[in-house]
Amino acid sequence: MTAMLPTLRQLQYLKLLAEHASFSRAAEAAHVSQPALSAGVQELEKILGAPVVERTRGNIQLTAVGAEAVRRGEDVLARTEDLVEAARNAGKPLSGRFRLGVIPTVAPFLLPAKLPGVKAEWPALRLFIREDLTPRLIAGLKAGQLDAAVIALPYSAPGIDHARIGDDEILAAAPVGHPLAGTGPIPAGSLKAEDLILLEDGHCLRDHALAAFGIEPPRGEDVFAATSLHTLVQMVSSGLGVSFLPEMAVRAGLADLPGVVVRPITAKAPPAGPPRRSCWRKRSGWIERRLHYDSVRCAGFRP
């Protein structure tokens, strides 16, 4: 006798319940009544033979079985969406929805110039861009909220496939008049943590540059930190200190401000920036992989 299996609708109800921690809000997100959603969750519990949520007054919490069902169910739902998208677009040129995540140190310098080419070549392709830090982009891929992402490695990402699409040299930006702003390359040993302006924690450029040049991360509260490369360059222009910039951003004109001098950095090892990778979920559908390669190629992310 074939065992009963959960339906996609039941898995979707549980996923929404986990996201909203409320039967009423989950029902609203699913566009069904609360009794209908509750009944679906109860039927799922009967099929699994165990409760998936703990129902206490004013509080909804997943059980261990429920958390595992959400984790596995997200993959089932994402792969089902792949199937539907592939079927709808079979035999067509690149078309349909494609959700691309991009790290903030890449997005502003490549996308504005390249996206018009994507639209011109594939007018039926609905490309959605999400700019975020690498950890959140990886989480979005695993949850099926993104189809592909441009991130910087090294970064642990089990369950994710990736391909190299380029590297950047790390350059130094110093204020005019600073001892390091003279002619010629800057020795890596002359860069001191206390003189640096860095991006906030979580940005791959910060972590990679400090590691590449053997600089101890600055500690304490008296440390300059910027939320974006644009803010960082403004701080350098104001004479607050020295910082790191990816070559790609410099080529795009980010450092073309009064009072900013850009110099290469000499080091024992080549000061390459964090390698950029395009990544996607393992076992993604063929349509995603095709869109991933072609969209990234057209967007100018080349080795």
C-alpha positions in Angstrom: 0.0 0.0 0.0 1.4 3.4 -1.0 1.9 5.7 1.9 0.1 9.1 1.9 2.5 11.9 1.0 2.2 15.6 1.9 0.8 17.9 -0.7 2.6 20.9 -2.1 -0.2 23.1 -0.6 0.4 21.6 2.9 4.2 22.2 2.6 3.5 25.8 1.4 1.1 26.4 4.4 3.8 25.2 6.8 6.5 27.3 5.2 4.3 30.4 5.5 3.5 29.5 9.1 7.2 29.3 9.8 7.8 32.7 8.2 4.9 34.6 9.8 4.7 32.7 13.2 0.9 33.3 13.1 -2.0 31.3 11.6 -3.9 34.5 10.6 -0.9 36.1 8.9 0.1 32.9 7.2 -3.5 32.4 5.9 -3.5 36.0 4.6 -0.2 35.3 2.8 -1.6 32.1 1.3 -4.9 33.9 0.3 -7.0 31.3 2.2 -9.1 31.4 5.3 -7.5 30.7 8.6 -9.6 27.5 9.2 -8.5 26.2 5.7 -4.8 26.8 6.6 -5.2 25.2 10.0 -6.9 22.2 8.5 -4.1 21.8 6.0 -1.5 21.9 8.7 -3.4 19.4 10.8 -3.7 17.0 7.8 0.1 17.4 7.3 0.6 16.4 11.0 -1.6 13.3 10.4 0.5 12.3 7.4 3.8 12.8 9.2 2.5 11.2 12.4 3.9 14.0 14.6 3.0 17.6 15.4 4.8 20.2 13.4 3.9 23.2 15.5 3.5 23.9 19.2 0.3 25.9 19.7 0.5 28.1 22.8 -1.5 31.2 23.6 -0.3 33.9 21.3 2.8 32.0 20.2 3.5 29.6 17.4 6.7 27.6 17.4 7.9 24.8 15.1 8.7 21.4 16.6 11.9 19.6 15.5 9.8 17.6 13.0 8.2 20.8 11.7 11.6 22.6 11.3 12.9 19.6 9.3 9.7 19.6 7.2 10.2 23.3 6.4 13.8 22.7 5.5 13.1 19.8 3.1 9.8 21.3 1.9 11.5 24.5 0.7 13.7 22.5 -1.6 10.6 20.5 -2.9 8.7 23.8 -3.5 11.7 25.5 -5.2 12.2 22.5 -7.5 8.5 22.4 -8.3 8.7 26.1 -9.3 11.6 25.2 -11.5 9.5 22.6 -13.3 6.6 24.9 -13.9 8.9 27.7 -15.1 10.8 25.3 -17.4 7.5 24.0 -18.9 6.0 27.4 -19.5 9.2 28.6 -21.3 10.0 25.4 -23.2 11.0 26.2 -26.7 11.0 29.9 -26.2 14.1 32.2 -26.2 15.2 33.3 -22.7 12.1 34.5 -21.0 10.3 34.5 -17.7 11.4 35.5 -14.2 15.1 35.4 -13.2 16.1 36.6 -9.8 19.8 37.6 -9.5 21.5 38.6 -6.3 24.6 40.7 -6.4 27.0 41.8 -3.6 27.2 45.6 -3.0 30.8 45.9 -4.0 29.9 44.7 -7.5 26.4 45.8 -8.3 26.8 49.6 -8.6 29.8 49.3 -11.0 28.7 46.7 -13.5 25.0 46.5 -13.5 24.0 50.0 -14.7 26.1 49.7 -17.9 25.3 46.1 -18.6 21.6 45.7 -17.8 20.3 47.6 -20.9 22.1 45.0 -23.0 20.3 42.2 -21.2 16.9 43.8 -21.9 17.9 44.4 -25.6 19.0 40.9 -26.2 16.2 39.1 -24.2 13.2 41.5 -24.0 10.9 38.7 -22.6 13.3 38.0 -19.7 12.1 39.5 -16.4 15.3 40.1 -14.5 15.0 41.0 -10.8 18.1 42.3 -9.0 18.6 42.0 -5.2 21.7 43.7 -3.7 22.9 42.2 -0.4 25.8 40.7 1.5 27.1 37.3 0.6 25.6 35.4 3.6 22.1 36.7 2.9 22.4 36.0 -0.8 23.4 32.4 -0.1 20.5 32.0 2.3 18.2 33.4 -0.5 19.5 30.8 -2.9 19.0 27.9 -0.5 15.4 29.1 0.2 14.6 29.4 -3.4 14.2 33.2 -3.2 17.0 33.7 -5.8 17.9 31.8 -8.9 21.5 32.8 -9.0 23.9 35.3 -7.3 27.2 37.0 -7.8 29.2 36.6 -4.6 32.8 36.7 -3.4 34.6 33.7 -2.2 36.0 32.2 0.0 32.7 31.5 1.7 31.4 28.2 2.9 28.2 27.4 0.9 27.3 23.7 1.0 24.5 22.8 -1.4 25.6 25.6 -3.8 27.3 25.2 -7.2 29.5 28.1 -8.5 31.7 29.2 -11.4 34.5 31.8 -11.5 33.6 35.0 -13.3 36.5 37.3 -12.4 39.0 38.8 -9.9 39.9 42.3 -8.9 43.2 43.8 -7.7 42.9 45.5 -4.3 44.1 49.1 -4.5 44.8 51.7 -1.8 43.0 55.0 -1.6 44.7 57.8 0.4 44.1 61.5 1.0 46.2 64.0 -0.8 49.1 64.9 1.5 49.1 61.6 3.3 52.5 60.0 3.7 51.3 57.0 1.6 49.9 59.2 -1.2 53.3 59.7 -2.8 54.3 58.3 -6.2 54.7 54.6 -6.6 53.2 51.5 -5.0 52.4 51.3 -1.3 54.3 48.6 0.6 51.8 46.3 2.3 53.8 46.5 5.6 53.1 50.2 5.8 49.4 49.8 6.2 48.3 49.9 9.8 44.9 49.0 11.1 44.6 52.2 13.1 45.0 54.3 10.0 42.4 52.4 7.9 38.8 53.2 7.0 37.1 49.9 6.3 33.7 48.7 5.3 31.5 47.4 8.1 31.7 43.8 9.3 30.2 41.3 6.8 31.6 42.9 3.7 33.9 40.4 1.9 36.3 43.1 0.7 37.1 44.1 4.2 37.8 40.6 5.4 39.8 39.6 2.3 42.0 42.8 2.2 42.9 42.4 5.9 43.8 38.8 5.4 45.7 39.3 2.1 48.0 42.0 3.6 48.4 40.4 7.1 46.6 43.2 9.0 45.0 42.5 12.3 41.4 43.6 12.3 40.9 46.9 14.2 39.3 46.6 17.6 37.4 48.9 19.9 34.9 51.6 19.2 37.3 54.2 17.9 37.3 52.8 14.4 36.1 54.4 11.2 33.7 52.2 9.3 31.6 52.8 6.2 28.4 51.2 5.0 29.3 51.4 1.3 32.2 52.1 -1.0 30.8 55.4 -1.9 30.7 56.6 1.7 34.2 55.1 2.2 35.7 57.2 -0.6 34.0 60.3 0.7 35.7 59.7 4.1 39.1 59.3 2.4 38.5 62.5 0.5 37.8 64.3 3.8 41.2 63.2 5.0 40.0 60.7 7.6 42.4 57.9 6.6 43.4 55.3 4.0 41.2 52.5 2.6 41.0 49.7 0.1 39.1 49.8 -3.2 38.5 47.0 -5.8 40.1 47.8 -9.1 36.6 47.5 -10.7 35.2 50.4 -8.7 38.2 52.5 -9.5 37.8 51.8 -13.2 34.2 52.9 -12.9 35.3 56.3 -11.6 34.4 55.8 -7.9 37.7 57.4 -6.7 37.5 60.4 -9.1 37.1 62.9 -6.2 39.2 65.8 -5.2 41.7 64.9 -2.6 41.8 61.1 -3.3 44.9 59.3 -4.6 44.8 55.7 -5.7 48.0 53.5 -5.5 48.7 49.8 -6.0 49.9 47.8 -3.1 53.0 45.7 -3.1 52.9 42.4 -1.3 54.7 39.0 -1.3 51.6 37.5 -2.9 49.6 39.2 -5.7 47.0 41.4 -4.0 44.0 39.9 -5.8 40.6 40.7 -4.4 38.1 38.1 -3.4 37.4 36.0 -6.4 33.9 36.7 -7.8 31.7 33.7 -8.4 28.3 33.2 -9.9 26.5 30.6 -7.9 23.2 28.7 -8.0 21.4 25.9 -6.1 22.6 22.4 -6.7 20.0 20.5 -8.7 18.6 23.7 -10.2 16.5 23.2 -13.3 18.0 23.5 -16.8 16.3 26.9 -17.4 18.0 28.4 -14.3 21.4 27.2 -15.3 21.0 28.5 -18.9 19.7 31.8 -17.6 22.6 31.9 -15.1 25.3 31.5 -17.7 23.7 33.8 -20.4 22.6 36.5 -18.0 25.9 36.7 -16.3 27.7 36.6 -19.6 25.6 39.5 -21.0 25.9 41.5 -17.8 29.7 41.6 -18.3 30.8 39.2 -15.5 33.7 37.7 -17.4 36.8 35.9 -16.2 
